């Protein structure tokens, strides 16, 4: 799993100071949430800097400045964080959720261009100067995240300090993922694409299980549902995954890595290279 942990006393100090009282709600409560009502979806528990690897890389001064402004939010499956052309009010730091960035065609067809999980941030167009984007951001794996108001992010980025440099490195890694996804979709088999997608998702989750319907996977990959069914069946027959009723359990991660194309390794290597393993200076 891709990870950028803090080490030694700094890690322990932060873990002690910002320990989570309760990271998860009862899953049965999820049905009572109304994502259109902020009060129902925002959790006020103190954020932990180790929940999101990008936040964990912040120098302590910047983290202390953001701490009172970060809000914990529940991110239910299918929630749209922003639409194409919309103005962003917040940026999101997923912690246990995974967000898919999609490009949607005029006829409604879509394809995934990148995934963002606990390694990154959703909403790079905000600090890159565009304020809006041509893509859509949709929660593909339900969980939790932290959000920060747009103006606070822009102000910190414009200070041209550690936050700027950290976010630019992350953006470069994200662009690499987008470019490699385009190449993969054009030149590699659906079987290889599915392996790449599973591995990228696993890197952003704790554990080896995903809750994902074949229809949703098909929308992410921009292929027919029948193709996903056939691809998943091949992986299951090879003993790499177990798929039942929207639940995918990865049984042999090493096997997936051997079966996938070069694209997964290219993306992982770039994230490892660009994102630090300790707070930025």
N, C-alpha and C positions, 0 to 999 in steps of 0.2 A: 504494500500500500504506500502511495506517495504520502510523505509526512515531513513536516518541517518543525520539529519540536524545539522547545526551549530546554536548555540544559542547566544542571547544577542548582545552585542556590536561587538564581533568578526564577527558575521554573517553580521551585517549591514555595518561594515567597508569594508569587502571584497566585498559585493554586490555593494557598492559605488565605490570602486577602480577599479573593473573589470566588470562594468555593460556592458551588451551586447547591442550593437547598433542595431543589427538586427539578431535574432537567426535563422530565416528561410528565405530561398529563395522562390521566386514565384514557386509553384509546376509545372507550365507550362514550367519553365526553365529546368526541370530535363531531358527532352528529348534531350537537347542540350549537355548534359554532356557526356564525353568520359572517363570512369573510368581508361582507360589505359594511359591517359594523365594527370600527376599530376597537371599541372597548371590549368586544368579545374575543378579539384575536390577539390582543397585546398583553403580554405577561410582564409584570414589573419586577420579577426576580433579578437580582444583580447579575449582569453579564460576567462571564468568565473569559479571560483573554485566550485561554488555551482551546476553546471550543472551535474557533476558526483560525486556521493556520496563518492567514494574512494578518489578522488582528494580533496574533501571537508574535509577529515579527515587528510590531510597532515599538518604538522606543517608549520607555515608561512615561515620559512627559506627555507625549501625544495620547497615549492610552488614558492617562488620568484626565486629560481634557475631554476625551470622547465619552468616558464612562458614564457621566450623568445624562448624556444625550442618547445613548444606545437603548433601544427598546427590543425586548424579546417578543417575537411574533410567531404564531403558529402558521404553518404553510401547508394547507391541505392539498391533496392530489388534484391537479387540474386548475389550481388557482392561477389566474393571469396577473403577473406582477406589473407588466406594462405591455401596451399594444404598439404596433408600428406607428410612428409619427407622434406618439403621445409624449407630453412633457413629464419628466420624472420628478416626483416629489421626495423620493427617498432612494438611497442605495441599500442593498441587502447583502448581508454576510451570512450565507447558509451555515448551519451548524450540523444538523442531522438531516436536513432536506437536500434534494438535488433539483436544480433548475435547468431546464432545457431552453436554449436560445434557438428560435425557429425563424426561418424565412417563409412567409406565406405568400403564395401566388394569387393572382386576381381570381382564379377559378376555385380558390379555397385549398388547393393542394399545398402541402408544407413539407419541409425537410429540416432536420436539425443541423445547425452549423457549429454548435459547441454545447458542452455541459459545464455547469458550475456547481460546486459543492463546498465542502468545508475547507477547500484550499483557496477560495477566492471571493469575489465580489460580483454582484449583479448590478449593472448600471454604469458601465465605463464611459458611455457617451456623455454622461453628466460632467465629468471632470476633463474629458478630452475636448470639450468646447462646443459640442453639438446640441446638448440639452435633450435631444430626442434621438431615436434610432429607427432604422427600417426593419428591425427584427421584433419578434414577440418573445416575451419571457414567460414560460409556463412551468409550474411545479410538476416534475415528472416522478418524484418520489417524496411522499409526504414526510414532514418532520418539523423542525424548528429552525429559526434563524434570528438574526439581529438586524435591525434597520437603523439608519442614521439619516437625519434630514438633509435634503439636497444642499442647502446653503452652507451648512457646517462642513460638509465634504468639500465643496468648492472653495471655501475660505482657506481650509487647511492645505489643499492642493496648491492654491495660488501663493502660499507662503514660500514655496520653492525649497522646502526642507526635506526631511526624511520621508514624509508621506508621499510627496511628489515622486521621488526616486523609486520608492517601493511600488507604487501603483503603476508607474511606467514599465517597470520590469514585469509586473503581473500582466499588463496589457500586451506586452510583447509575447509572453507565453500563451495568452489567449488567442492572439492572432495566429500563432503557429498551429494551435489546435484547429482553428477555423480553416486554415489553408490545407492542413493535412486531411481534414474531413472531406474537403472538396476533391482532393486527389484520390482519396480512398473510394469515394462514391463513384468516381469515374473509372478507375482502373482495377479495382479489386472485387472479388466475388461477394455475394451477399453473405455467405458463410463467414468470410473473413471480416466483413463489416460488423456482423452481429457479435463476433468475438471481441473486436475492438471496442464496441459500444458497451458490452458487458464489463470488460476490464476497466474502462474509464469510469463506469458507474461504481464498480466495487472499490476503486481507489478513493471514492468520496463517501463511502459508507462504513459503518462499523459492523462487521459481520460479513456473511457471504450470501445473504438473501435479499432479493429485490421483489417488490410487489408491482407488477407491470402486466397489463393485458397485451395480447398480441396486436390488437388494433392500435394501441398507443405506440408500441414499438414500431409498427409499420409507418405510422405518421412521422415518427422521429427520423426514421431512415429514408423516408420518401419512397417506399415500395408498397406492393400489394400485400394484404394480410396473408394471403396464401403462401407468399414467399417466406414470410417470417415463420409460419407454421412448419414449412418444410425445413427451414434452416434450424429451428429449435429442435425438431425431431432428430435431425442428424447429430446435433450436439448431445442430445439425450441418449441416443443409441451408442454414441462413442463413450458414454460414461462421464461426460464433462459437466453436465447440468441435470437437474431434475425440474421439470416444469409441470405444474398442476394448478388449475383454477387461478391463474394470474400470479402465482408465486413461483419465482425462479430461485432455485438453490444451486449455487456453484459448488460442484463436488471436486473438481480438479482444476484449480487455477493454473498450475504449471502447464497442464494440457491445453488450456485456452491460449496461453501465451505462445505455445509452440504452433498452434493452429492459426493464429491471427497473422495479419500482414505486418510489415515494418512500421506502419503508421502509429500503432500504439506506443512502440518504443521511442519513436521520434518525439512524440508529444511528451511522454513521461520524462525523457532526458532533458528536454527544454525547461520544463517546470522545475526539475531538480537543479538545473544550472542557474536559473534566474532568480529563484526565490530563496532567501537566506534561511539558515537553520537556527538563527538566533536573532534577537531584536536588532533592527538597523541602528547604526550609530547616529 
